[in-house]
Amino acid sequence: MSELPPDDSDSFDEIVANETERDPDLAVIEAGSRTLRTQGGAPQGDVPARPADPEVDKALRAVEAELAGRWGETKLEPSVSRISALMDVLGEPQRAYPSIHITGTNGKTSTARMIEALLRAFELRTGRYTSPHVQSITERISLDGEPIPAERFIETYEDIKPYVEMVDTQQEYRLSFFEVLTGMAYAAFADAPVDVAVVEVGMGGSWDATNVIEADVAVVTPIDLDHTDRLGETHGEIATEKSGVIKQDATVILAQQPVDAAQVLLKKAVEVDATVAREGLEFGVVARNVAVGGQLMTLRGLGGEYEEVYLPLHGAYQAHNAAVALAAVEAFFGVGAARADRLDIETVRKAFAGVSSPGRLEVVRRSPTVVLDAAHNPAGARATAEAVGEAFDFSRLIGVVGASGDKNVRGLLEAFEPIFAEVVITQNSSHRAMDVDELAGIAVEIFGDDRVQVEPRLDDALEAAITLAEEEGEFAGGGVLVTGSVITVGEARLLLGRG
């Protein structure tokens, strides 16, 4: 891919781990029943709160209720026949713009946000489709870097609803929640119109509802073991499903992968005459240093090196996500193929400096510091644990963990055990949440009875964790990490006044 001569591989940092990615769920996140003393700052702009207008809020809730009545994101029938039928009756809106398609196990949403920021910095109008949401369903569909307004979300649903119902009558199964949302996103992007769509798969690749696009650039973030009951029990089996996003004559940007996954992805690229750029060979992280509020990086792209790039996100895995995002945007602009020069470095610096990723090592309170991170599998937890040690100087870290029942919670808790002084086990509002007593039983096996506290209510769990972090005069050095599921993180974010 790259026109650059081969470089010494020693110039690259060793890949750390996979990014803490989110776990699909249909739950509509609501705040707890009472106000906590742990109120934080103002809500962040890229995670919208409920609509202020009661009528709009009522209409949005009605749409959410209709969507929730469909198959959820965890009940799947591996086929793109229904979404293809919907695209057909809508006039193929997904073909109205070029797209960048992102799959992988961890890192997809953060990478999508970085790609979007870079494209917008080069004055392109973007549409971004990611899942699931942290607090509001409208987060899933973004235009120009912002979630679409609730009013536009409602209008888009009402516009395609007759076509959805038409397809429902023609198919063995009704369109699912995720399929309808995907149709809404593609229609909204065509209506805007956007110059380019940045699309994250929901799960897998080949039969994911998003896979009706013919993306010129396919991105595969690090693959690890997750959703093994649906995607396969080995890295190679999972990669086989995810390789479905690699289309004929496309450019494929590969993050560093397990060997068996890399073999599958490269074989698929050969089969469809796709051009491949690999992290650690054609592009990667040359250097990174911890900086206030994030890190300072030197990235090697397909067209050259980009020095002194500031990223306001913590963790080595985010630097690797940044390298992948940069290569994807370079490939979109033809760098390494049609042109050999790098992108304008000042524009690249400006773009990365403005990136945010809610719920990814996000600090929402000080004194003591409360950090939210949506790690939900062992690989994500290991990456988060390492990043916490690098970015924060906690003398006493208390964990608050609420996980989904279909996850490898033992592996997740084992990854956090070395950094948690104590852990508060809780349960979020999702129907998929692991029973608090079951989760506590596993936690006691790993941490010991004296390091585990159980608080079924999340608001009580936050109070208990903050109290523990403040014990023994360690007010300045104590911290709290809330993790285990995007639902847990989203609810905590609301309780802490961040939405």
Buried (B, 14 or more C-beta within 10 A) or exposed (E): BBBBEEBEEEBBBEBBBBBBBBBBBBBBBEBBEEEBEBEBEEBBEBBBBBBEEEEBBEBBEEBBEBBEEBBBBBEBEEBBBBBBBBBEBBEEBBBBBBBBBBBBBBBBBBBBBBBBBBBBBBEBBBBBBBBBBBBBBBBBBBBBBEBBBBBBBBBBBEBBBEBBEEBBEEBEBBBBBBBBBBBBBBBBBBBBEBBBBBBBBBBBBBBBBBBBBBBBBBBBBBBBBBBEEBBBEBBBBBBBBBBBBBBEEBBBBBBBBBEBBBBBBBEBBEEBEBBBBBBBBBBBBBBBEEBEEBBBBBBBBBBBBBEEBBBBBBBBBBBBBBBBBBBBBBBBBBBBBEBBEBBEBEEBBBBBBBBBBBBBBBBBBEEBBBBBBBBBBBBBBBBBBBBBBBBBEBEBBBBBBBBBEBBBBBBBBBBBBEBBBBBBBBBBBBEBBBEBEBBBEBBBEBBEEEBBBBBBBBBBBBBBBBBBBBEEEBEEBBBBBBBBBBBBBBBBBBBBBBB
